[in-house]
Amino acid sequence: MASEAHGAEEGGLVFHPMDQFIIKPLFGGDEIGLFTVTNATLWMALAVLGIIVMMVIGTRSRAIVPSRSQSVAELAYGFIYKMVEDVAGKDAVKFFPYIMTLFMFIVFANFLGLIPMSFTTTSHFAVTVVLALLVFLTVTIVGFVKNGMGFLGLFWVSSAPLALRPILAIIELISYFVRPVSHSIRLAGNVMAGHAVIKVFAGFAAIAVVSPVSVVAITAMYGLEVLVSFIQAYVFTILTCVYLKDALHPSH
């Protein structure tokens, strides 16, 4: 068995689909410190730069007949604004800049990760957990600031029978603190899984017999990942709006 494994490493099919998620320093060395510039740093910076180019530079003319970049920016603006207003209510519109920034960062990070030889920052839990915790803390702080102790009404299901209310309160409390976990894992897990599958199919493309099938599979998966990149940003954002609605209107 050892000789077969060695033979596979010598000339067989050897690929590691998870290698694409390794964080590496950009300027040599293996040590990653607090201020080390890595591939993750680079691609997050490119995502921010892309947002600035589209939303600031692309709309600076504010023409009556919009350019392509202005049209896309206005479409994104209107899409998120309507989402915030419809899901969280008109009093949540004051949080629109934060939610818009969140959506745009995730969308750009997801789509940049589809470029060959790039790095997908949203495939790392270190990134998505920070985004989810920021949402969690924002919602919790807003809930207590706006409602005081009345925010705890979110956990008290007054419509349920009195005997069940304490049990439901415990369940609601647990589910509330699980939110940042599910919020972050959903995004990172879906992005990571799709990229790993594409890498697997790409590895099989080296075999002449299955190469045509692999190329078709890669094309199909890539198209699916384009859709997933947008859907996951949408899901993350709409859940943020739902959580914000709970903070603004906590009563069951």
N, C-alpha and C positions, 0 to 999 in steps of 0.2 A: 504493500500500500504506500509505503514511504517512497519507493522508487517511482510509482505512478504519479504521485503528487509532485515529485521532483521533475519528472518528465513533462508534466503539464505546465510547470513553471518555466521550463526550458523552451518549449516550442508549442505548447497547447494554448487553449483559450483561457487566459487569465485576465480578469478585470475586476475592479473593486468599485461598485456603484456608489459607495459612501465616501470615497476619497474626495469627491467634488465639494463636500461640505467641511473639509478641514480648513481651519483658520491658520493662515501663514503670514509671517512678517513680510512686508514689501521690500525691505532694504537689507536682506540677508540676515543670517543668524537663525537660531531656533527658539530663543527665549522671547516670550511675549509678556511684556510688562504693562503697567497701567497706562503708559503713554505711547506704547508701540503702535505704529501705523501698520495696519494689516489689510488683507484683501477685503475683509468685512468693512473696515473703515472707509476704504476707497469707494466701494459700491454704495454704501449709505450716503456718502458725500455726493456721488453722481446722481443718486435719486433726488436729493435736495436740490442739486443744481438743475436737474431736469424740471422740477416743479417751478423753480424761479424763472427758468427760460420760458416755460409755457404760460404761467399765470401772471408774471410781471412783465417780462420783455415782450411776450407774444400779444399782450393786450394793451400795451402802452399807447397805441394810436387811438384806441376806442372809436374805430370808424363805424359809421352808420351801416355801411356794407362791410361786414367783418371779413378779415382774412381767415385762412384755414386755422391757424393757431388760435385766433380770437374766438372762432366758432367752437372749437373743441373746449377751450377754457370756459366759455359761457355755458356750454352744454353741461360740463361737469359741475359748474357753480349752481345752475338751476336744478340739476338732478339731486345734489346733496341738500340744497336748501329745502326743496319740497319734501325730501325724506325726513329731515329734522322736524319740519312743521307738521307733517302728517302723522308721524309716529310719536314724537315727544310733546307736541303742542306748540302753540305760538309763543308761550313764555320760555321755550327752550331755544328760540332763535338766537338769543344772546350767546349761546355756546356754539353757534354755527362755525365761527373761524377755527375753533379747536377741532371739531368733527371733520370739517373740510380738510384741514391739514393732515389729520390722521388718515383719512381715506386716500388722499393724493400720495402720501408717503408709501402706504402699503401697495397701491396700484403700481407706482413707479418702481418700487423695489421688486415686486413680482415680475413685471414685464422686463426689467433689465436682467433679471436672472434667467430669462429665456434666451438671451444672446449667447451664442457658443463661446466657451472659454470664460464666461463671466462667473460671478459668485452671487448666489441667492441669499441675501441677508435674512429674509423672512423665513428661511428654513431652519433658523437657529432659535431655540427656545430663549436664549439670552436676550434676543431682540423682542420676540413676541411677548415674553413675560413682562418686560419693562412697559411695553405698550398697554398690555392688559392691566397691570398694576396701576398705571397712571389713570386709566379709565375708572378702575375700582375706587381709588382714593378720591378722585374728582367727584364721582357720584356720591360717595359716602359723606364727604365734607359738605357738598351742596345740599344733601338731604338733611343734615343736622342744622346747617346754617339757616335754611329756609323754613324748616318745620320744627326745629327743636327736638324735644323728646317725642313729638308726634311722628317723627320718622320711624320710630319703632312699631308704628301701626302697620308697617309693611310686613311684619312677621306675625301679626295677630289677625287670623282669618275670622272676622266677626260674623260672617255668614254661615260658618260651620257650627255644629252642635257644641255647646259649652264644654262637654266632657272631652271632645276631640281637640279643642283649641290649643291646649298646652303641647300636645304631641305634634300638631301641625306647626306650631311656632318653632319647635326644635328643628323640624324638617326644613322649614323656610330659612332658618338661621344657617343651617349647614349648607343649603343650596346657595345662599347668598355669598358665603365665604369660598365656595367652590367656583364661583363665577370666573375669577381671574385665571384659574387653572384650565377650565374648559375653553375659555375665551382664547387663551394663548396656544393651547395644544391643537385646537381645531385648525388654526391658521398654519402653524409650523408643520403639523403632521401631514396635512393635505399637500402642501407645497413640497415637502421633502419626499413624500411617497411618489408623486408624479415625476420628479426629476430622477429619482432612483430607477424607476421603471424605464424611462427613456434611456438611461445609461446602460441598463441591462440589454435592451434591444440593440443599442449601438455596439455593444460587445459581440453580439451574435452576428452583426453585419459583416464581420471579418471572415465568416465561414461562407464559402462560395455557394454551398447548397441552400442555405437558409437566408442568404443575403437579400434577395428580392422581397421575401416575406418581412424581414427585419426593417427594410427601408419603408415599406408600407406601414408597418406597425409604428415606426418612429414618427412618420408623418401624421398618422392618426393621433398618437399620443401628444405630439407637439400641438396639434390643433386643439385637443382637449385641454391641454395645460394653458393655452391662451385664454380659453373660456374660464378655467378654474382660477386663473390669476385675478380676473375681474370679480368672479363670484365670491371668492374668499375675502377680498377687500370689501365687497358689498355686505357680506354676512357680518364681518367684524364691525363695520360701521353701523349697520342697522341694529345690532345687539347693543352697541353703545347708546344708540337713541332709546332703545327699550329700557335699558338700565337708568338712563337719565330721566325718563318718564316716571319710573318708580321713585326716584329721588324727589321729583317735583310734585308728584301726586301719590304719596305712599299708601293711602287708605285702600283696603281691599273692597 
